[in-house]
Amino acid sequence: MILKEILAKLDEISKAGKRAALCIVTRTSGSTPRKAGSKMLVIEDGQIVGTIGGGSIEKRVIEEALLLCKKSQPEILSFNLEDDLAMQCGGTMEVYVEPVVPQSGLVIFGAGHVGSALGKYASDFGFRVIFVDERSEFAEKMQQLGFEVINGDFAAEAKKFESDSNTYFVVVTPKHAYDQEVTSILAKKEFAYLGMIGSKRKVAEAKRFYLDNKILTQAEIEKIDMPIGVPFNAQTPEEIAISILAKLIDVKNTMSGS
């Protein structure tokens, strides 16, 4: 029953983009509050599902699990209950803690040729893809393919969007003026990555516009990947999408320490 509850909660937090840590008692000896196989899920907001025995051991594991929620590497914790935690039962316990890292959210502003190709590729590489497009026909097309879509004004939706340090923004709208405005809005938000499509000339113009009009600081501009993607001689929309995806993967793996 506990396993079923944990699996249901894992599905829930995955959709919500939350972090958690799965704690499993893997080995015990002597007198312990729970035996091997006991499970507990610790969610970053402090919620707990299941138990590994309560008392000092559980409190300590929860503390360690909350720290490990922010990492991508699992860890094995070993405890002598009497010596380490002053518990009367006096046995030993080994607890395997595995961080549950949510999918990185990739928000693509523009569901045209490049954006749609990128979304299709990125969904196979661990990204949860969300499209934003004000054109109903493009939004409906991506919805029919099973993607999450926000159909609304580019700038207005950019202002409303709630992001975090695990959010990746790609701006590939149908007009450079849209790209420039949306990027300036997103640059003020929290993100793992922000990239804007454009030629070297268009990018230089955008940077100058941001600075001359005091829209963005030099430091904020330097955090934007523009021209977007890994530079190679990409020509077709699919090739450009691959160059962007390569950059996203590089950033994601660098951040996770892979």
C-alpha positions, 0 to 999 in steps of 0.5 A: 500500500505504501509503495502504491502511495509513493508511486502516485505521489512521484507521478504528482510531483513530477507533473508539478516539477518538484524535487524529492528523494526516495529513501529505502532501508537496504540493510539492518542488523540488531534491533531496529525500528524497521527492516530492509525494504521500508520506504519513505519519500521526502518532498522538497516542501517537507511532505513525507510519504511512508516511514522508515521507523520514526524517531531520531533515525527518520528525522536524520534521514529526512534532513539528509534527504532534503539536502540531497533533493538539490543534487542528482547523485544518490547516496548511502547513509549508514547509522549505528542507532545507539552511537550516532543517534542515541536510540535505545534499540542499538542496531545498525541501519543502511538507507539508500537515498536517491534524488528524484529530479524533475524533468527540465521545463523547456518553454518554446516561444514560437511553434513554427518550423524551428520551434516545432522541430526542437520540441519533437527532438527535445521531448526525447532528451528529458525535457518537458516541452511547453509551446507558447504561440499566439497563432491558433493554427500553430497552437492547435497543431502542436496540441494535436501532437500531444504537447502542452500549449499556451495559445496567447500573446507572446509578450503577455504570456512571457510576463505571466509565466512562472519559471525557476532555475530548472526552466529553459527558454527558447525564443523563436517567434515569427518576427524579430521584434517579438523575439526582442521583446519576449527575450527582454521580459524573460531575461528578468526571470529565473532560468537555467537557459535563455536563448534567442534566435537571430542573425549576428546583425539582428543580435547586435542590434538587439543588444544595442537596443537593450543597453541604449534604452536601459531595458537590460544591463550588460550582465543580463545580456551576457546570460542570454545565448544569442545567436542561439545554439551551438555554432555550426553550418546549420541551414534547415529548420531541423538542423537549426533545431539540432544546434539548439538542442545540443546547447540545451543538453550541454547546459543541462549536463553541465549543471547536473555535473554529468 
